């Protein structure tokens, strides 16, 4: 099982790098591998099946409705800006988009604004 968690974490790191997300740091969140920006976790590997992303509550509700086969919620996450994702179901393109969104949600405002400006040019 640790191998699966490691493989998922490697995937997250690869996709974050491909997206060009600056100042990403490897860390842990509640003992699980995580990626941070500005000292805050924006994505973590909960277990061999689940990734948890940071997300606004409005966006969370939209994704839960849009793709319940990919995104789900447990009682633990109700009312919190975090969303569990089925790692085996989400494709790389979709996951990369979610990583960018999670990074923007958690990044310091100045860093996020610089990233947005860079991606527009």
SULFEN-V343244 format. One record per residue. N is the residue number from 1. SS is DSSP state (helix for helix, strand for strand, loop for the rest). PHI is phi in whole degrees, -180 to 180 (* if undefined). OMEGA is omega in whole degrees, -180 to 180 (none if undefined). Layout:
# SULFEN-V343244
n: <N N>
ss: <SS SS>
phi: <PHI PHI>
omega: <OMEGA OMEGA>
This chain:
# SULFEN-V343244
n: <1 2 3 4 5 6 7 8 9 10 11 12 13 14 15 16 17 18 19 20 21 22 23 24 25 26 27 28 29 30 31 32 33 34 35 36 37 38 39 40 41 42 43 44 45 46 47 48 49 50 51 52 53 54 55 56 57 58 59 60 61 62 63 64 65 66 67 68 69 70 71 72 73 74 75 76 77 78 79 80 81 82 83 84 85 86 87 88 89 90 91 92 93 94 95 96 97 98 99 100 101 102 103 104 105 106 107 108 109 110 111 112 113 114 115 116 117 118 119 120 121>
ss: <loop helix helix helix helix helix helix helix helix helix helix helix helix helix helix helix helix helix loop loop loop loop loop strand strand strand strand strand strand loop loop strand strand strand strand strand strand loop loop strand strand strand strand strand strand loop loop loop loop strand strand strand strand strand loop loop helix helix helix helix helix helix helix helix helix helix loop loop loop loop strand strand loop loop helix helix helix loop loop loop loop strand strand strand strand strand loop loop loop loop loop helix helix helix helix helix helix helix helix helix helix helix helix helix helix helix loop loop helix helix helix helix helix helix helix helix helix helix helix helix loop>
phi: <* -60 -62 -64 -62 -62 -64 -65 -65 -62 -61 -61 -63 -62 -68 -64 -67 -61 -77 74 -71 -82 59 -82 -122 -78 -156 -134 -134 53 83 -103 -59 -147 -113 -118 -140 58 79 -119 -71 -116 -157 -143 -96 -75 -161 -68 -115 -130 -108 -121 -106 -84 -163 -67 -63 -65 -66 -60 -61 -63 -67 -61 -76 -70 -143 -66 -77 -102 -108 -148 -140 -115 -54 -59 -98 -61 82 -114 -82 -139 -135 -71 -130 -76 -60 -76 -98 -77 -79 -61 -63 -64 -65 -60 -60 -67 -66 -61 -62 -66 -62 -61 -65 -104 -69 -57 -55 -66 -65 -64 -64 -64 -67 -61 -63 -66 -76 -78 -85>
omega: <179 179 179 178 179 -180 179 -180 177 177 179 -180 180 -178 177 178 179 180 179 -179 -179 173 177 -179 173 -178 172 175 -177 177 -180 177 -177 171 -178 167 -180 179 -179 178 175 175 178 174 -178 178 -175 180 -166 170 176 179 172 -174 176 -179 178 179 179 -180 180 -179 178 179 -175 -173 -178 176 -179 -175 179 -179 172 -180 -178 -174 179 178 -180 -178 178 -176 174 -178 176 -173 -176 -175 -176 178 -178 -178 179 -179 177 177 -180 177 177 179 179 179 179 -180 -174 -176 172 -174 -178 179 179 180 178 179 179 179 -178 -178 178 -176 none>
